[in-house]
Amino acid sequence: MNAKSATSRASKTSRKTAISKGTAVRKATAAKSKTGKLPEWNLADLYSGIDAPEVARDLQEMDAECIAFETDYKGKLAENVAKDSGGQWLAAAVKRYEAIDDLAGRLGSYAGLVHAGDSVDPAITKFYGDVSERLTAASVHLLFFGLELNRVDDAVIERALLTPELAYYRPWIEDLRKDKPYQLEDRVEQLFHEKSQSGYAAWNRLFDQTISGLRFKVGGKELAIEPTLNFLQDRAPEKRKAAGQALAKTFKENERTFALVTNTLAKDKEISDRWRGFADVADSRHLNNRVEREVVDALVGSVRSAYPRLSHRYYALKAGWFKKKKLAHWDRNAPLPFAATGTIAWPEARNMVLTAYRGFSVEMADIAERFFTDRWIDAPVRPGKAPGAFSHPTTPSAHPYVLMNYQGRPRDVMTLAHELGHGVHQVLAAKNGALMAPTPLTLAETASVFGEMLTFKRLLGQTKNAKQRQALLAGKVEDMINTVVRQVAFYSFERAIHTERKNGELTAQRIGEIWLSVQGESLGPAIDIRPGYENFWMYIPHFIHSPFYVYAYAFGDCLVNSLYAVYENASDGFAERYLAMLAAGGTKHYSELLKPFGLDAKDPKFWDGGLSVIAGMIDELETMG
C-alpha cells in the first residue's frame, strides 16, 4: 500500500485503536524474536493502493466493457450461433467475456485481500464495499450471456463446437449447461444478482466485521479471536481452560447476532433453492462442485460409521497420555505431554516445506518458492486481520496470494504446506484462463492435503527419537481427524440447520443443541463437553461464506490417502501425472482426472480405503503405548 493511503488510514484511526495496535506491535515484536521476521504480502502486483488511479481506471473500463458486451450480444446468440460461422462468432464472444472476467477478478481479489488484511479499518471497509457494489452493478450487464447460451439447442451448440476456437472452451460450455435446469427467467436472475449486495453479501460482511472486532479476556488481556484460539493449543492447561471459557463468554454475549446471521443466510439460501428447483439443501453445492450427491452421501456415511475406530479411539488414547479418563473440550487440541517444546522459526518452516516439495518434484518446489521470494505470503498475526488461512487464486493474469497467521507451532508448518499446495495448484491451472482455471472444491483440497502429506512424511522419516515420532504421528492423526471427522460433523450440522430452518427460525439455544448433538457423536465419550461449548459453531466462517463447503476437506483428505498409496507404490512418472492433474484446472471432471491413478470415487470401497490409512496410524500409536 502506498504512503498516501497509509497516511489516510492512520488519520482515521482512533486513539483507542492506536493504543491497542501499539500493544499488538509489542506482542508481535516478542513473537517475532521466536518466529523470525514474518513476511507481509506485496499486493502492488494487483494495485499499488486503494486510492491508486489504476483502480478507478479499471473500474471505469469494467463498466464500459460490460455495457458494450451487452449491446453487442444481447438477444443475438440463438440467431448468430445457428449460422455457418456461428462457432467463430461465439468463440470471439466468449473470449471477450473471459477478458472481462479476468479484469473483474483482479479488482475483486484486490479489494478482498486488502479487506482480509485489515477488516476493521474504516477506509478499507468502505473501499471493499464500494468495489463489490461496482462489480455487481457492472456484471448485471453480463447475466444474459449464460442464460441465452443455455437456451440454444444442444444440436446447434454441438455443431458450433466443431470450430477449433470454440472447441477450446468446450469444458466451460458443458459445465455452464449443467446449470440449465436451475435457471430462472432473465429478470428474476437479474433481481437475485443485484439484491445479493444488500442480501447475503451484506450478511457476510457483518459476520467478518463482527468476528474481527470480538475481544476475549484471557489472563487480564483483551485478545482477538486468532490468538485466543491459539491458546487452546498452549502447553499450560490453565491457559487452555481460560481461553475456552473466554471464547464461551464472548460468544454467549454475541449469540443473538450470530443466530440472526445464520438464520437469515439459511433462509436466503432456501428461497434461492426453492425458486431454482433444487431438491436437497446441499444440491446446489454438489452442482457447483460437479460431484454427484450419492458420492458425497457415500463419503459422509463411511466417515460417520468410522467415528468409533477413528476419533473415539484416538481421543481415548490422548486422554490416557494425559493420565485422564476424559479430556475437557478445550484440551482436545492440547500439545502432547511428550511433544517437543519450542517455536519453529519462519526460515525453518520455509525450509521444511520446500525441501519436502523438492523431494517430490523440482517444478513443484520452484513454484512454491516464488511465494516466498516474490512476497505472495502474508504471515503475521495482526489486529483486524482475518483469522485462519487461505490461498486466493486472484486471476490468471496475476498470481495467487497466501494468508495465514503464523505462530511457530508444528501445526502452522502444516498449514503453510497446505496453503502452498493450493498455491501451486492455482499457478499451474492459471494457463487455462479465467473461465477454466477454477477447480471444483472436491479437487481443490487435493493439492493442499497432498502438500501436507509430503511434508509430514519427510519430517517423520527424519525423526529418530521414538517419543518424537509418536508425537509427530499423533499430530498428523489429529490433523486428519480435524480434516475428515470434524468437517463431516460440520456438514451434518449444516444439513440439520438448513433442513430445520425451513420450518421457521432457530433460536441460538436450538442451534447450540444441534451443534452439541453432532459434536458429541463425532468426538466420542473421551471428550468432556463442558458448558459454553454449545456456541462454538459461531466462529466457523465456512457456514457463512460457503454453505456445505466443508465436505470438500474430507473428500480431499480421503482422496489424498488413496493417491499417496499409489505414489508410494508407483513406478516413475507419478509426479508428472500428478502435476498434469493439477494443471487441468476445471477442464476435466474429477473422475476423469483420477483415471490415470486407477482411482474411482464412485466405488463404495474407495472411501473406506482412505479412512483405513487413518485407522492404521492409530493402530501404530496404540502399539507405542
C-alpha positions in Angstrom: 0.0 0.0 0.0 1.4 3.4 -0.9 2.4 6.1 1.6 -0.6 8.3 0.8 -3.2 5.7 1.6 -1.3 4.6 4.7 -1.4 8.2 6.0 -5.1 8.4 5.1 -5.7 5.3 7.1 -3.7 6.5 10.1 -5.7 9.7 10.3 -8.9 7.7 10.6 -7.6 5.5 13.4 -9.0 6.4 16.8 -6.7 6.8 19.8 -8.1 3.7 21.4 -7.4 1.6 18.3 -3.9 3.1 18.1 -3.2 2.1 21.7 -4.4 -1.5 21.1 -2.3 -1.6 17.9 0.7 -0.4 19.8 0.2 -3.2 22.3 -0.1 -5.6 19.5 3.1 -4.3 17.9 5.0 -5.0 21.2 3.5 -8.5 21.3 4.3 -9.1 17.7 7.9 -8.0 18.3 8.2 -10.5 21.1 6.7 -13.2 18.9 9.0 -12.2 16.0 12.0 -13.0 18.1 10.9 -16.6 18.2 9.5 -17.0 14.8 11.9 -14.7 12.9 10.7 -11.8 10.7 7.4 -12.8 9.1 6.6 -11.7 5.5 3.8 -9.4 4.6 2.4 -9.7 1.1 3.0 -7.2 -1.7 -0.4 -6.5 -3.2 1.2 -4.0 -5.6 1.2 -6.7 -8.3 -2.5 -6.1 -8.4 -2.7 -2.3 -7.4 -0.4 0.0 -5.5 -3.1 1.1 -3.1 -6.8 1.6 -2.5 -6.5 5.1 -3.9 -4.4 4.2 -6.9 -5.6 5.8 -10.1 -5.4 2.4 -11.8 -8.3 1.2 -9.6 -10.6 4.0 -10.8 -9.4 3.4 -14.4 -10.1 -0.3 -14.3 -13.5 0.2 -12.7 -14.4 2.6 -15.5 -13.2 0.1 -18.1 -15.1 -2.6 -16.4 -18.3 -0.6 -16.6 -17.8 0.3 -20.2 -16.8 -3.2 -21.3 -19.9 -4.8 -19.7 -22.3 -2.3 -21.3 -20.6 -2.7 -24.7 -20.7 -6.5 -24.4 -24.5 -6.4 -23.6 -25.1 -4.0 -26.6 -23.1 -6.3 -29.0 -24.6 -9.6 -28.0 -27.8 -9.5 -26.0 -30.7 -11.1 -27.9 -28.4 -12.2 -30.7 -26.9 -15.5 -29.5 -29.5 -18.0 -30.9 -29.6 -16.5 -34.4 -25.8 -16.0 -34.8 -24.7 -19.3 -33.3 -27.0 -21.1 -35.7 -25.2 -19.6 -38.7 -22.4 -21.4 -40.6 -19.8 -19.2 -38.9 -21.6 -19.5 -35.5 -18.7 -21.2 -33.9 -16.2 -18.4 -34.7 -18.7 -15.7 -33.7 -19.4 -17.4 -30.4 -15.7 -18.0 -29.7 -15.0 -14.3 -30.1 -17.8 -13.5 -27.7 -16.5 -16.0 -25.1 -13.0 -14.5 -25.3 -14.4 -11.0 -24.7 -16.4 -12.4 -21.8 -13.3 -14.1 -20.4 -11.3 -10.9 -20.6 -13.9 -9.0 -18.6 -14.0 -11.9 -16.1 -10.2 -11.5 -15.6 -10.4 -7.8 -15.1 -13.3 -8.2 -12.6 -11.2 -10.9 -10.8 -8.3 -8.5 -10.4 -10.4 -5.8 -8.9 -12.5 -8.1 -6.7 -9.4 -10.0 -5.5 -7.5 -6.9 -4.6 -10.5 -5.5 -2.6 -11.0 -8.8 -0.8 -7.3 -9.3 0.0 -6.9 -5.7 1.4 -10.0 -6.3 3.5 -8.7 -9.7 4.8 -5.5 -7.9 5.8 -7.5 -5.4 7.9 -11.2 -5.7 8.1 -11.8 -3.1 10.8 -10.1 -0.1 9.1 -13.0 2.2 8.0 -11.3 3.3 4.8 -10.6 -0.2 3.7 -14.1 -1.4 4.7 -15.6 1.4 2.5 -13.3 0.5 -0.4 -14.2 -3.1 -0.2 -17.9 -2.4 -0.1 -17.7 0.2 -2.9 -15.7 -2.1 -5.2 -18.1 -5.0 -4.5 -21.1 -2.8 -5.4 -19.5 -1.6 -8.6 -18.6 -5.1 -9.7 -22.1 -6.3 -9.0 -23.7 -3.4 -10.9 -21.4 -3.9 -13.9 -21.8 -7.7 -14.1 -25.6 -7.3 -14.3 -25.0 -6.5 -18.0 -23.3 -9.9 -18.4 -26.1 -12.0 -16.9 -27.9 -12.5 -20.2 -24.9 -14.3 -21.7 -25.0 -17.6 -19.8 -28.8 -17.6 -19.8 -29.1 -17.1 -23.6 -26.4 -19.5 -24.3 -28.2 -22.2 -22.4 -31.4 -21.6 -24.4 -29.6 -22.5 -27.6 -30.5 -26.1 -28.8 -28.0 -28.8 -28.0 -27.6 -29.8 -31.6 -26.8 -26.2 -32.6 -24.2 -25.9 -29.8 -22.6 -29.2 -30.8 -22.2 -28.0 -34.4 -20.7 -24.7 -33.3 -18.2 -26.6 -31.1 -16.7 -28.2 -34.3 -14.9 -24.8 -34.7 -11.5 -25.2 -33.1 -11.6 -21.7 -31.5 -14.8 -22.6 -29.7 -13.8 -26.2 -29.0 -11.2 -24.9 -26.6 -14.0 -23.7 -24.4 -16.0 -26.9 -24.5 -15.4 -27.7 -20.8 -16.7 -24.3 -19.7 -19.7 -24.5 -22.0 -20.6 -28.1 -20.9 -20.3 -27.0 -17.2 -22.5 -24.0 -17.9 -25.2 -26.2 -19.5 -25.3 -28.3 -16.3 -26.9 -25.3 -14.7 -29.6 -25.1 -17.3 -32.4 -26.9 -15.3 -32.0 -24.4 -12.5 -32.0 -21.2 -14.5 -34.8 -18.6 -13.9 -36.3 -16.0 -16.2 -33.8 -13.3 -17.0 -35.3 -10.5 -14.9 -35.5 -12.8 -11.9 -31.9 -13.7 -12.3 -31.0 -10.0 -12.5 -33.0 -9.3 -9.4 -31.3 -12.1 -7.5 -27.9 -10.8 -8.6 -28.5 -7.2 -7.8 -30.1 -7.9 -4.4 -27.1 -10.0 -3.4 -25.3 -6.9 -2.3 -28.0 -6.0 0.2 -28.7 -9.7 0.9 -26.2 -12.5 1.6 -23.1 -10.4 0.7 -24.0 -7.8 3.4 -24.6 -10.5 6.0 -21.2 -12.0 5.1 -19.6 -8.6 5.7 -21.4 -8.3 9.0 -20.1 -11.7 10.1 -16.5 -10.8 9.1 -16.5 -7.5 10.8 -18.1 -8.9 14.0 -15.7 -11.8 14.3 -12.7 -9.5 13.7 -14.0 -7.0 16.3 -14.7 -9.5 19.1 -12.3 -9.4 22.1 -11.7 -12.2 24.5 -10.4 -11.6 28.0 -7.6 -14.2 28.8 -5.4 -13.6 31.8 -6.4 -10.0 32.1 -5.7 -9.2 28.4 -8.1 -8.4 25.7 -7.3 -10.6 22.7 -8.7 -11.0 19.2 -10.0 -14.4 18.1 -6.9 -15.8 16.5 -4.5 -15.6 19.5 -7.3 -16.7 21.7 -7.9 -19.9 19.7 -4.1 -20.3 19.7 -4.2 -20.7 23.5 -6.3 -23.9 23.0 -3.0 -25.4 21.8 -0.9 -23.9 24.7 1.2 -26.3 26.8 -0.2 -24.7 30.0 -3.6 -26.3 31.0 -4.7 -23.2 32.8 -4.3 -21.1 29.7 -6.3 -23.6 27.6 -9.1 -23.5 30.1 -9.0 -19.7 30.4 -9.2 -19.4 26.6 -12.0 -21.9 26.3 -14.0 -20.1 29.0 -13.2 -16.7 27.4 -14.4 -17.9 24.0 -17.6 -19.2 25.6 -18.3 -15.9 27.4 -17.8 -13.6 24.4 -19.7 -16.0 22.1 -22.6 -16.1 24.6 -22.7 -12.2 24.7 -23.0 -12.2 20.9 -25.2 -15.2 20.3 -28.2 -13.1 19.1 -26.2 -11.5 16.3 -24.7 -14.8 15.1 -28.0 -16.6 15.3 -29.6 -13.8 13.2 -26.8 -14.0 10.6 -27.2 -17.8 10.5 -31.0 -17.8 10.2 -31.0 -15.0 7.6 -28.5 -16.7 5.4 -30.2 -20.1 5.7 -33.5 -18.5 4.7 -31.8 -16.7 1.8 -30.4 -20.0 0.5 -33.8 -21.7 1.0 -35.5 -19.0 -1.1 -33.0 -19.4 -3.9 -33.0 -23.2 -3.8 -36.8 -23.3 -3.9 -37.0 -20.9 -6.9 -34.4 -22.8 -8.8 -35.9 -26.2 -8.0 -33.1 -27.9 -6.0 -34.5 -30.9 -4.2 -31.9 -31.2 -1.4 -30.4 -28.5 0.8 -26.9 -29.3 -0.4 -27.7 -30.0 -4.1 -26.6 -26.5 -5.2 -23.2 -27.1 -3.7 -22.9 -30.5 -5.3 -23.7 -29.0 -8.7 -21.1 -26.3 -8.1 -18.6 -28.9 -7.2 -19.6 -31.1 -10.2 -19.9 -34.1 -7.8 -22.9 -36.4 -7.6 -25.0 -36.4 -4.4 -24.6 -40.2 -4.0 -20.8 -39.9 -4.0 -21.0 -37.3 -1.1 -23.6 -39.4 0.7 -21.2 -42.4 0.5 -18.3 -40.3 1.8 -20.4 -39.0 4.7 -21.8 -42.4 5.5 -18.4 -44.0 5.5 -16.9 -41.3 7.8 -19.8 -41.3 10.3 -19.7 -45.1 10.6 -15.9 -44.9 11.2 -16.2 -42.4 14.1 -15.7 -45.2 16.7 -12.4 -46.5 15.1 -11.1 -43.0 14.4 -11.9 -40.1 16.7 -13.4 -42.0 19.6 -10.4 -44.3 19.8 -7.8 -41.6 19.3 -9.2 -39.2 21.9 -9.4 -42.1 24.4 -5.7 -42.7 23.7 -4.9 -39.0 24.1 -6.8 -38.8 27.4 -4.7 -41.7 28.6 -1.5 -39.8 27.7 -2.7 -37.0 30.0 -3.5 -39.7 32.6 -7.2 -38.9 32.5 -10.3 -40.8 31.5 -11.7 -37.7 29.7 -10.4 -34.5 28.2 -12.3 -31.2 28.6 -13.3 -29.8 25.2 -10.7 -27.1 25.5 -8.0 -29.8 25.8 -8.9 -31.5 22.5 -6.0 -30.0 20.6 -3.6 -29.7 23.6 0.0 -30.4 22.7 1.0 -33.9 23.8 3.0 -34.2 27.1 5.9 -35.8 25.2 5.9 -33.4 22.2 8.9 -31.2 21.6 8.7 -27.7 23.0 9.9 -24.5 21.3 8.8 -22.4 18.4 9.6 -23.2 14.8 11.1 -20.1 13.2 9.8 -19.0 9.9 13.0 -19.8 7.9 13.0 -23.3 9.3 9.3 -23.7 8.4 10.0 -22.5 4.9 12.9 -24.9 4.5 10.9 -27.9 5.8 8.1 -27.4 3.3 10.3 -26.5 0.3 12.6 -29.5 1.0 9.6 -31.8 1.1 8.2 -30.4 -2.1 11.6 -30.6 -3.8 11.9 -34.3 -2.8 8.7 -34.9 -4.8 9.1 -32.5 -7.7 11.6 -29.8 -8.5 8.9 -28.0 -10.6 6.5 -28.0 -7.6 9.2 -26.7 -5.3 10.2 -23.9 -7.7 6.6 -22.7 -7.9 6.2 -22.8 -4.1 9.5 -20.9 -3.6 8.1 -17.9 -5.6 5.6 -17.3 -2.8 8.5 -16.5 -0.5 10.8 -14.7 -2.9 8.1 -12.6 -4.6 6.2 -11.8 -1.4 3.0 -13.6 -2.1 2.5 -14.6 1.6 1.1 -12.6 4.5 2.1 -14.4 7.7 2.0 -12.2 10.8 -0.9 -12.1 13.3 -2.4 -8.5 13.3 -5.4 -6.8 14.9 -8.3 -6.8 12.4 -6.7 -9.4 10.1 -8.9 -12.3 9.0 -8.4 -15.4 11.2 -7.3 -18.8 9.7 -5.6 -19.2 6.4 -6.3 -19.3 2.7 -4.7 -19.2 -0.7 -6.6 -16.9 -3.0 -6.1 -17.6 -6.8 -6.9 -14.0 -7.8 -7.0 -14.1 -11.6 -4.9 -15.9 -14.2 -3.2 -12.6 -15.4 -1.8 -12.2 -11.9 -0.9 -14.9 -9.3 -2.2 -16.3 -6.0 -1.7 -14.9 -2.5 -1.5 -16.9 0.7 -2.8 -15.5 4.0 -2.0 -17.2 7.3 -1.5 -16.4 11.0 1.9 -17.9 11.7 2.8 -18.5 15.4 5.5 -21.1 15.2 3.6 -24.2 16.0 4.1 -27.6 14.2 0.5 -27.2 13.0 1.4 -23.8 11.5 4.1 -25.6 9.4 1.4 -28.0 8.1 -0.9 -25.0 7.4 1.9 -23.5 5.3 2.4 -26.7 3.4 -1.4 -26.9 2.9 -1.8 -23.4 1.6 1.2 -23.7 -0.7 -0.3 -26.8 -2.1 -3.3 -24.7 -3.1 -1.0 -22.0 -4.4 1.0 -24.4 -6.7 -2.3 -25.8 -8.0 -3.6 -22.3 -8.8 -0.4 -21.3 -10.6 -0.4 -24.5 -12.7 -4.2 -24.2 -13.5 -3.9 -20.5 -14.5 -2.9 -21.3 -18.1 -6.5 -22.5 -18.7 -7.7 -18.9 -18.5 -10.2 -17.2 -16.2 -13.1 -19.4 -17.2 -11.5 -22.8 -16.8 -8.7 -22.3 -14.3 -11.0 -22.6 -11.2 -11.2 -26.1 -9.8 -14.2 -27.7 -8.1 -13.8 -27.8 -4.3 -13.6 -31.6 -4.2 -10.3 -31.5 -6.1 -9.2 -28.1 -4.9 -8.5 -29.6 -1.5 -6.5 -32.5 -3.0 -3.3 -30.5 -3.8 -3.3 -28.8 -0.4 -3.7 -32.0 1.6 -1.1 -33.8 -0.6 1.3 -30.9 0.2 0.7 -31.6 3.9 1.3 -35.3 3.5 4.6 -34.8 1.7 5.8 -32.5 4.5 4.6 -34.9 7.2 6.2 -38.0 5.6 9.5 -36.2 5.2 9.6 -35.0 8.9 8.6 -38.5 10.1 11.4 -40.0 8.0 13.9 -37.7 9.6 12.8 -38.2 13.2 14.7 -40.9 15.0 13.6 -40.3 18.6 10.8 -42.7 19.5 8.8 -40.2 21.5 9.1 -37.5 18.9 8.0 -39.9 16.2 5.0 -40.7 18.4 4.2 -37.0 18.8 4.6 -36.4 15.1 2.3 -39.3 14.2 -0.3 -38.2 16.8 -0.2 -34.7 15.4 -0.9 -36.0 11.9 -3.8 -38.1 13.2 -5.2 -35.1 14.9 -5.0 -33.1 11.7 -6.6 -35.8 9.7 -9.4 -36.1 12.3 -9.9 -32.4 12.1 -10.0 -32.6 8.3 -12.2 -35.7 7.9 -14.2 -36.3 11.1 -14.7 -32.7 12.2 -15.6 -31.5 8.7 -18.2 -34.3 8.2 -19.6 -33.4 11.6 -19.8 -29.7 10.3 -21.6 -30.9 7.2 -24.1 -32.9 9.3 -24.6 -29.7 11.5 -25.3 -27.6 8.4 -27.7 -30.1 7.0 -29.7 -30.1 10.2 -29.7 -26.3 10.4 -30.8 -25.7 6.8 -33.4 -28.5 7.0 -35.0 -27.3 10.2 -34.8 -23.6 9.1 -37.5 -24.4 6.5 -40.0 -24.7 9.4 -39.1 -21.3 11.0 -36.3 -19.5 12.8 -33.9 -21.4 15.1 -33.0 -19.8 18.4 -29.4 -19.6 19.4 -30.2 -22.3 22.0 -31.6 -24.6 19.4 -28.6 -24.1 17.1 -26.4 -24.9 20.1 -28.4 -28.1 20.8 -27.9 -29.3 17.2 -24.2 -28.4 17.5 -23.7 -30.4 20.7 -25.5 -33.4 19.1 -23.3 -33.7 16.1 -20.1 -32.8 18.1 -20.9 -35.4 20.8 -21.5 -38.1 18.1 -18.2 -37.3 16.3 -15.9 -36.6 19.3 -17.0 -39.6 21.4 -17.1 -40.4 25.1 -13.5 -39.4 25.8 -14.2 -35.7 25.2 -16.0 -34.0 28.1 -18.1 -31.2 26.5 -18.4 -28.5 29.2 -20.9 -25.7 29.4 -20.2 -22.9 26.9 -19.2 -25.2 24.0 -22.7 -25.1 22.6 -21.8 -21.7 21.0 -18.6 -22.7 19.3 -20.4 -23.0 15.9 -20.4 -19.2 15.8 -16.8 -18.6 14.5 -16.7 -21.2 11.6 -16.6 -18.9 8.5 -17.4 -21.7 6.0 -21.0 -21.9 7.4 -21.4 -18.2 6.4 -19.3 -17.8 3.2 -19.7 -21.2 1.5 -22.6 -23.3 2.8 -21.7 -27.1 2.6 -18.1 -26.4 1.5 -16.8 -28.4 4.4 -17.2 -31.9 3.0 -14.6 -31.0 0.4 -11.9 -31.2 3.1 -12.9 -34.8 3.9 -13.2 -35.6 0.2 -9.7 -34.3 -0.4 -8.1 -36.0 2.6 -9.5 -39.4 1.8 -8.6 -39.0 -1.8 -5.1 -38.0 -0.9 -4.7 -41.0 1.3 -5.5 -43.2 -1.7 -3.4 -41.1 -4.0 -0.4 -41.2 -1.7 -0.7 -45.0 -1.5 -0.5 -45.1 -5.4 2.6 -42.7 -5.2 4.4 -45.0 -2.7 3.9 -48.0 -4.9 4.3 -46.1 -8.2 6.8 -46.5 -10.9 8.5 -43.4 -12.4 6.2 -40.7 -13.7 3.8 -40.2 -10.8 4.9 -36.7 -10.2 4.4 -35.8 -13.8 0.9 -37.3 -13.8 0.1 -35.5 -10.6 1.2 -32.1 -11.8 -0.8 -32.7 -15.1 -3.9 -33.4 -12.9 -3.4 -30.1 -11.2 -2.7 -28.2 -14.4 -6.0 -29.4 -15.8 -7.8 -26.9 -13.5 -11.5 -27.1 -14.3 -11.2 -28.6 -17.7 -12.0 -32.2 -16.7 -14.4 -33.9 -14.3 -12.7 -35.3 -11.2 -13.5 -38.9 -12.3 -11.6 -38.3 -15.5 -8.6 -36.8 -13.6 -8.4 -39.8 -11.3 -8.4 -42.5 -14.0 -4.6 -42.3 -14.6 -4.1 -43.3 -11.0 -6.6 -46.2 -11.1 -8.9 -44.5 -8.6 -12.7 -44.4 -8.7 -14.6 -42.3 -6.1 -17.9 -44.0 -7.0 -16.6 -47.3 -5.7 -18.0 -47.8 -2.2 -14.7 -49.3 -1.1 -12.8 -46.1 -2.1 -13.6 -44.1 1.0 -13.0 -47.0 3.3 -9.5 -47.3 1.9 -8.8 -43.7 2.6 -10.2 -44.0 6.2 -8.2 -47.2 6.8 -5.0 -45.1 6.5 -6.0 -43.0 9.5 -7.1 -46.1 11.4 -3.7 -47.7 10.6 -1.9 -44.7 12.1 -4.0 -45.0 15.3 -3.2 -48.8 15.4 0.5 -47.8 15.3 0.0 -45.3 18.1 -1.7 -47.9 20.3 1.4 -50.2 20.0 3.6 -47.3 21.1 1.8 -47.1 24.5 
